[in-house]
């Protein structure tokens, strides 16, 4: 049997791994309840619950991994010595990359970016209104 090179192996993403374990825990709890109700056997319900929870958790986490964007840089608008015009809102351009490495530039209000605590290195996703919202905050120790 031919062994696949390490660089071609697909590892599960951060969210798939996290939600897989959460799904297993939820599956055990639901399996115990449903096993007692339907089969009068908690163990049998747990067996089904673990597998089902693992599958659902992994699927949900994998969908988050595909949507996740990585903040590479935040570029503030430069108005020079004139400053921000009175009628204009300060905007920033957030440079993000997706799972395949494609770069996108998203414009959003500086105030909104600050309120959502979006910083370089964070994982974000596009909100319904076209702005970014944070899904994972990189701890201070890991930021470079």
N, C-alpha and C positions, 0 to 999 in steps of 0.2 A: 504494500500500500504506500502510495506516494504521500509524503508529508508536505503540507502547504507552507510556503515561506511566511515568516512572522509578519512581514509588512502587508500581506494580503488578507490577514485575519481581520474580521470585523468584530470589534468589541462593542458591547452594549454601552450606550451613552450614560451620562451622569443621571439623568432623570429616569431612564428605563431601569437602572439598578435600584434607585431609591424607591420608585413606586412599585417595583416588583416585591420588595420586602414588605412595604406597607399593604399591598394587595394580599399577600399571604396572611398577614395578621388579621385583616378584615375577613378574609375567607375562612380562617379557622373559627372566628367568632360566629359568623353566619352559619357555617357548616354545623357547628355544635347545636345551635338553635334549631335549624331545619332538620338536622339528623334526628334530634329528639322528637320533633313534631311529626315527621313523616315516617321514619323507620324505627322509632323507639330505640335508636342506637346512636349515641353521640359519636363514637369512633368512626362509624361509616360516614356520617355527615362531615366529619373533619377531613376525611380522605378526599371527598369531592370538593370541599371548601378550599383546601390548600391549592389544589391544581387550578381551580377556577379563579381564585384570587390572584395567583401568580400570573396567569394569562392576562387577566384584565388589567392588573397593575403594570405589567410589562408593556402592554399595548398602549395604555395611556401615557406612560413615561416616554415611550418611543415617539409618540406623536409630539410631545413637548420638545424632545431632542431635535426633531426636524424643524420646529418653529423657532427654536432658540437662536438668538443673534448675539454675537460677542462685540462689546464696545471696544473699538480700537483707539478712537480719539474723539475729543469734543472740541470743536473749533468755534470760538466766539466771534461774532461780527465785529469788524473794525470800522469805526466811524471817524477815525483820525482825531484831530484836535477839536473838531466841531462837537463831538459827543453825540449821543443818541437824540434824534429829533423828538420834540415833545409829543407828537401824535403817533410815534412809532413804538412798537413793542420790541424789546431786545430779543433777538433770535440767536440760536446756536445751530450748528450743523454737527450732527452726531454721525461719525463714521463707524459702521458696523460690518461684520463679516458673518456669513451663514456657515452651515456645516460643511459646505463644499469649498469655502474660501472666497466666494464671490463678495465683492465689496459693494455696499450701498451707502448712500448719504441721505440722511433724513433730517429735515428742518423742523424745528419745534421751538416753542417759546422757552427762553432761558429760565424764566420763573417756574414753568412746569417741570423742566429738567431738574431744577434744584429741589422742588417739592417732592418729586419722585425719587430723589437721591441717586440719580444715575451718574455713575462715574466710570472712568476708564477701567476696563477689566471685568465689568459686570456682565451678567447674562440678562438680556432683555428680549421682549417680543413686541411685535406691532400690535397696537390697540386698534379698536374698531374705527377710531377717528384719524388714524394714520400717524399718531404719535407713538412714542415708545413707553413701555411700562416694564418695570424691573421684575424679574422672576428669580434671580439669584444674586445675592450680594457677596462679592469676593471679600473675605476677611482681610483686615489691614496687614497681617503678617505675610500674606501671599502676594500682595500687590508689590510691583517693582517700579 
